[in-house]
Amino acid sequence: MYRKALGKGLSALIPEKIVPHQIVQQIAVKDIKLNPYQPRTLIKKEKLKELADSIREKGVIQPIVLRKVENGYELIIGERRFRAVKLIGYESIPAIVRDVSESEVLELALIENIQREDLNPIEEAKAYKSLIKDFNLNHSQIAKKVGKDRSTITNRLRLLNLPQDIKNYLLEGRITEGHARVLLMIKDKDRQFKLCRSILSRGLSVRSVEKSVEKRGSKTKVSDPFLQSIEDAMRNKFGTKVSVVKGRKKGRIEIEFYSDNDLNRIIELLGVKI
């Protein structure tokens, strides 16, 4: 497991513009290996063809970024350009070779895609989970690195709690993230799947699904304004989802965590001595 946090920003590796000390080389396509930690799992064929047509007409305007490995090179940044060049049948591609560690490659591959590509919400959530697991980052740190709100990170990660079939529907674009968030409010899996099937078959809007859940008496929302304010304050403090549930005789507070490191972070914030 990698513990080293990335000390330099993406600008250290992404060539926004070529400067004199950056050497652009023509690297043989056959010598380049894909990054195994690439978060994008779906690349639309029509979009790739559009990029290939653009490259065929104008060339590769921005070099890809590689690192030297045994028997060739490993891709750090520029997978879509690399795949488009292979689609065209070019034998080489302009590239800048960087001397970076494997841990830096992992983090860069994740963050660069989050920042510069329109990842599917599930792909993005998996990338955040990898940053937590492999780099010991919490939600606030990830938010700072990728330039998004902490709540966005937390909400994306919650999508991974959905059953695999529903995650696949979201990954394929058959339901939206809005639909998925409403489905997360339902604890009963059978009811969850039934409503999801209705969304697919009837093309229900997010708002109509929300109304359906509310009519069925979902308990996922806290109606008491005082309890809601407690939830909000605790979410800000712990940097993760917090649920406050109050019953007639007792209640409970649920604090979500996504790794052992995330749990340790919350324990420290609680001031618990172990």
C-alpha positions as CSV (number, residue, x, y, z in Angstrom):
1,M,0.0,0.0,0.0
2,Y,1.3,3.4,-1.0
3,R,1.5,6.0,1.8
4,K,3.4,8.8,0.1
5,A,1.3,11.7,-0.7
6,L,2.0,13.5,-4.0
7,G,4.2,16.5,-3.3
8,K,3.9,18.2,-6.7
9,G,0.8,19.2,-8.6
10,L,-0.4,18.0,-11.9
11,S,1.3,21.0,-13.6
12,A,4.6,19.3,-13.0
13,L,3.7,16.5,-15.3
14,I,1.0,17.8,-17.7
15,P,2.5,19.8,-20.5
16,E,0.0,22.6,-20.9
17,K,2.5,24.1,-23.3
18,I,5.9,23.0,-24.4
19,V,8.8,24.8,-22.9
20,P,12.5,24.5,-23.9
21,H,13.5,21.9,-21.2
22,Q,10.7,19.5,-22.2
23,I,12.0,17.1,-24.8
24,V,9.2,15.7,-27.0
25,Q,10.1,12.3,-28.5
26,Q,8.4,10.1,-31.0
27,I,7.8,6.9,-29.2
28,A,6.8,3.7,-30.9
29,V,3.2,2.8,-30.1
30,K,4.1,-0.9,-29.7
31,D,6.4,0.0,-26.9
32,I,3.8,1.7,-24.7
33,K,1.8,-0.1,-22.0
34,L,-1.5,1.2,-20.6
35,N,-1.7,2.4,-17.0
36,P,-3.3,-0.4,-15.0
37,Y,-4.8,2.1,-12.6
38,Q,-6.7,4.1,-15.2
39,P,-10.1,4.9,-13.7
40,R,-11.9,5.2,-17.0
41,T,-13.5,1.8,-17.9
42,L,-15.8,3.1,-20.7
43,I,-14.6,5.1,-23.7
44,K,-17.3,5.8,-26.1
45,K,-16.4,4.6,-29.6
46,E,-18.0,7.6,-31.3
47,K,-16.0,10.1,-29.1
48,L,-12.8,8.1,-29.8
49,K,-13.5,8.2,-33.5
50,E,-14.1,12.0,-33.4
51,L,-10.7,12.4,-31.7
52,A,-9.0,10.1,-34.2
53,D,-10.5,12.2,-37.1
54,S,-9.2,15.3,-35.4
55,I,-5.7,13.8,-35.0
56,R,-5.7,12.6,-38.6
57,E,-6.4,16.1,-39.8
58,K,-4.3,18.2,-37.3
59,G,-1.9,15.7,-35.7
60,V,-1.4,15.2,-31.9
61,I,-1.3,18.7,-30.6
62,Q,-0.5,17.8,-27.0
63,P,2.1,15.1,-26.3
64,I,1.2,12.2,-24.0
65,V,3.2,11.7,-20.8
66,L,5.1,8.4,-20.2
67,R,7.5,6.9,-17.7
68,K,10.3,4.4,-18.6
69,V,9.7,0.9,-17.4
70,E,11.2,-2.5,-18.2
71,N,10.8,-3.3,-21.9
72,G,9.3,0.0,-22.9
73,Y,7.1,2.8,-21.5
74,E,4.0,3.1,-19.3
75,L,1.3,5.6,-20.0
76,I,0.7,8.3,-17.3
77,I,-1.4,10.8,-19.1
78,G,-3.2,10.8,-22.5
79,E,-4.9,7.4,-22.8
80,R,-7.6,8.8,-25.2
81,R,-5.0,10.3,-27.5
82,F,-3.0,7.0,-27.4
83,R,-6.0,4.9,-28.2
84,A,-7.0,7.3,-31.0
85,V,-3.5,7.0,-32.6
86,K,-3.7,3.2,-32.4
87,L,-7.1,3.4,-34.1
88,I,-5.7,5.4,-36.9
89,G,-2.8,3.0,-37.2
90,Y,0.1,5.4,-36.5
91,E,3.3,3.7,-35.6
92,S,4.5,6.4,-33.2
93,I,3.2,9.2,-31.0
94,P,4.8,12.4,-29.6
95,A,5.5,12.0,-25.9
96,I,7.3,13.5,-22.9
97,V,9.1,10.9,-20.7
98,R,9.1,11.7,-17.0
99,D,11.0,10.1,-14.2
100,V,8.4,9.5,-11.6
101,S,7.7,6.8,-9.0
102,E,5.0,4.2,-9.2
103,S,3.0,5.8,-6.4
104,E,3.1,9.1,-8.2
105,V,1.9,7.4,-11.4
106,L,-1.1,5.9,-9.5
107,E,-2.2,9.2,-8.0
108,L,-1.6,11.2,-11.2
109,A,-3.6,8.8,-13.3
110,L,-6.5,9.1,-10.9
111,I,-6.4,12.9,-10.3
112,E,-5.7,13.8,-13.9
113,N,-8.7,11.9,-15.1
114,I,-11.0,13.3,-12.4
115,Q,-9.9,16.9,-13.3
116,R,-9.7,16.7,-17.1
117,E,-12.3,14.1,-18.2
118,D,-16.0,13.6,-17.8
119,L,-15.8,10.4,-15.8
120,N,-19.0,8.5,-15.1
121,P,-20.0,9.0,-11.4
122,I,-19.2,5.3,-10.6
123,E,-15.7,5.6,-12.2
124,E,-15.1,8.8,-10.3
125,A,-16.3,7.2,-7.1
126,K,-13.9,4.3,-7.6
127,A,-11.1,6.8,-8.2
128,Y,-11.8,8.5,-4.9
129,K,-11.9,5.2,-3.1
130,S,-8.5,4.4,-4.6
131,L,-7.1,7.7,-3.3
132,I,-8.4,6.9,0.2
133,K,-7.2,3.3,0.2
134,D,-3.8,3.7,-1.5
135,F,-2.8,7.2,-0.5
136,N,-4.3,7.7,3.0
137,L,-6.3,10.7,1.8
138,N,-9.5,11.9,3.5
139,H,-12.4,13.5,1.8
140,S,-11.3,17.1,2.4
141,Q,-7.8,16.4,1.0
142,I,-9.2,14.8,-2.1
143,A,-11.6,17.7,-2.6
144,K,-8.6,20.1,-2.5
145,K,-6.6,18.0,-4.9
146,V,-9.3,17.7,-7.5
147,G,-10.9,21.1,-7.0
148,K,-14.3,20.0,-5.9
149,D,-16.5,20.4,-2.8
150,R,-16.0,17.9,0.0
151,S,-19.7,17.1,-0.1
152,T,-19.3,16.1,-3.8
153,I,-16.6,13.6,-2.8
154,T,-18.8,12.1,-0.1
155,N,-21.9,11.9,-2.2
156,R,-19.9,10.2,-5.1
157,L,-18.5,7.6,-2.7
158,R,-21.9,6.7,-1.4
159,L,-22.8,5.5,-4.9
160,L,-20.5,2.5,-4.3
161,N,-23.0,1.3,-1.7
162,L,-25.5,0.5,-4.4
163,P,-26.0,-3.1,-5.6
164,Q,-23.8,-4.1,-8.5
165,D,-26.7,-4.2,-11.0
166,I,-27.8,-0.7,-10.2
167,K,-24.2,0.5,-10.4
168,N,-23.9,-1.0,-13.8
169,Y,-27.1,0.8,-15.0
170,L,-25.5,4.1,-13.8
171,L,-22.2,3.2,-15.4
172,E,-24.0,2.5,-18.7
173,G,-25.9,5.8,-18.5
174,R,-29.3,4.0,-18.2
175,I,-30.1,5.9,-15.0
176,T,-28.7,9.2,-13.8
177,E,-26.8,10.1,-10.6
178,G,-29.9,11.8,-9.4
179,H,-31.9,8.6,-9.7
180,A,-29.1,6.7,-8.0
181,R,-29.1,9.1,-5.0
182,V,-32.8,8.6,-4.5
183,L,-32.4,4.8,-4.7
184,L,-29.8,5.0,-2.0
185,M,-32.5,6.4,0.4
186,I,-34.2,3.0,0.2
187,K,-32.9,0.4,2.6
188,D,-35.1,-2.5,1.4
189,K,-33.2,-4.1,-1.6
190,D,-36.3,-5.6,-3.2
191,R,-38.0,-2.2,-3.2
192,Q,-34.9,-0.6,-4.4
193,F,-34.7,-3.0,-7.4
194,K,-38.4,-2.6,-8.1
195,L,-38.2,1.2,-8.3
196,C,-35.1,0.9,-10.4
197,R,-36.9,-1.3,-12.9
198,S,-39.7,1.3,-13.0
199,I,-37.2,4.0,-13.8
200,L,-35.8,1.9,-16.7
201,S,-39.2,0.8,-18.1
202,R,-41.1,4.0,-17.6
203,G,-38.4,6.7,-18.0
204,L,-39.3,8.3,-14.6
205,S,-37.8,11.6,-13.8
206,V,-35.7,12.1,-10.7
207,R,-38.4,14.3,-9.1
208,S,-41.2,11.7,-9.7
209,V,-39.0,9.0,-8.1
210,E,-38.4,11.3,-5.1
211,K,-42.1,11.8,-4.7
212,S,-42.7,8.1,-4.9
213,V,-40.1,7.5,-2.1
214,E,-41.6,10.2,0.1
215,K,-45.1,8.8,-0.3
216,R,-43.9,5.4,0.8
217,G,-42.7,6.9,4.1
218,S,-38.9,6.9,3.6
219,K,-37.1,7.6,6.9
220,T,-33.9,8.7,5.4
221,K,-34.6,12.4,5.8
222,V,-34.5,14.0,9.2
223,S,-37.6,16.1,9.6
224,D,-36.6,17.8,12.8
225,P,-34.8,21.0,12.0
226,F,-32.7,20.8,15.1
227,L,-31.5,17.2,14.3
228,Q,-30.9,18.4,10.7
229,S,-28.6,21.1,12.0
230,I,-26.7,18.6,14.1
231,E,-26.2,16.4,11.0
232,D,-24.9,19.3,9.0
233,A,-22.5,20.3,11.8
234,M,-21.2,16.8,12.2
235,R,-20.7,16.3,8.5
236,N,-18.6,19.5,8.4
237,K,-16.5,18.3,11.4
238,F,-15.9,14.7,10.2
239,G,-15.8,15.3,6.5
240,T,-18.1,12.4,5.8
241,K,-21.8,11.5,5.8
242,V,-23.5,11.5,9.2
243,S,-27.0,10.4,9.9
244,V,-29.0,11.2,13.0
245,V,-32.0,8.9,13.6
246,K,-34.4,9.6,16.5
247,G,-36.9,7.1,17.7
248,R,-39.6,7.2,20.4
249,K,-37.3,5.7,23.1
250,K,-33.9,5.8,21.6
251,G,-31.9,7.1,18.7
252,R,-28.6,6.6,17.0
253,I,-25.8,8.5,15.2
254,E,-24.2,6.9,12.1
255,I,-20.8,8.1,10.9
256,E,-19.7,6.6,7.6
257,F,-16.0,5.7,6.9
258,Y,-14.4,4.2,3.8
259,S,-11.2,2.6,5.0
260,D,-9.2,1.8,8.1
261,N,-7.3,5.1,7.7
262,D,-10.6,7.0,7.4
263,L,-11.8,5.3,10.6
264,N,-8.6,6.3,12.4
265,R,-9.1,9.9,11.3
266,I,-12.6,10.0,12.7
267,I,-11.5,8.4,16.0
268,E,-8.8,11.1,16.3
269,L,-11.4,13.8,15.7
270,L,-13.6,12.3,18.4
271,G,-10.7,12.4,20.8
272,V,-10.9,8.7,21.6
273,K,-7.8,7.2,23.2
274,I,-7.1,3.6,22.1
